[in-house]
Amino acid sequence: MSEATLVLVCKRPAAGIGKQRLAANLGIAMTHQVATALLACALEDVCEWPGPVVIAPASAEDVEWARDLSISIPSAVTIVPQATGNLGQRLNALDQALRAQDMEQLVFIGSDAPGLSAADYAAARSALQRADVALIPARDGGVVLMANRRAWPDLSLLPWSSDRLGSALMDICRVAGQSVKTFGQGYDVDEIDDFLKLTTFLQQDSRPARRALRGLVDTIITTMGISNA
């Protein structure tokens, strides 16, 4: 069995691109700052990963940007841009492309789950020794980490960005005859409430990028006079 590969599926932060639900409350400029800080947290995890890494930017136009990100990563990094289509189609295409390069155990993360810890990643690697699929559910019904040692079934019709995603993903994998292990519970940052809760979720987190993110959140809350009660 090959060692596990961490796959960071991400967008290049840009003003007015992505996190639109958050931008509706924070505005474009501040949302861009938050997206950049969230990506830094994901890259912090990538730098600690004890094996090969894949960065999967949203399009081929961002390959050079992704290569620049990879300079500071100590592990071997492969850049594979995402295909077109919905998230399920893009993950299926990415999964297929990586397996064609003999990567068997894949651990997929996005750039909006700063609560992921070294213990979570270790648990994912361990779970893949016993199950075909390992998932960390999110508080909102989604998932913050999805790992597999067999190719994903067709993910194109899953209810992405809904509170039914996690259960639907488990169901479709089991119907395909794959064993599924879930563990822990995480959170991602999509809505203003998720953003405000970072002050609590990251309070005891000493990792530099997380401290910087929490400082940014505190600054934005103070500047905009937002209540986090």
Secondary structure, 3 states (H helix, E strand, C coil): CCCCEEEEEECCCECCECCHHHHHHHCHHHHHHHHHHHHHHHHHHHHHCCCCEEEEECCHHHHHHHHHHHCCCCCCEEECCCCCCCHHHHHHHHHHHHHCCCCCCEEEECCCCCCCCHHHHHHHHHHCCCCCEEEEEECCCCEEEEEECCCCCCCCCCCCCCCCHHHHHHHHHHHCCCCEEECCCECCCCCHHHHHHHHHHCCCCCCHHHHHHHHHHHHHHHHHCCCCC
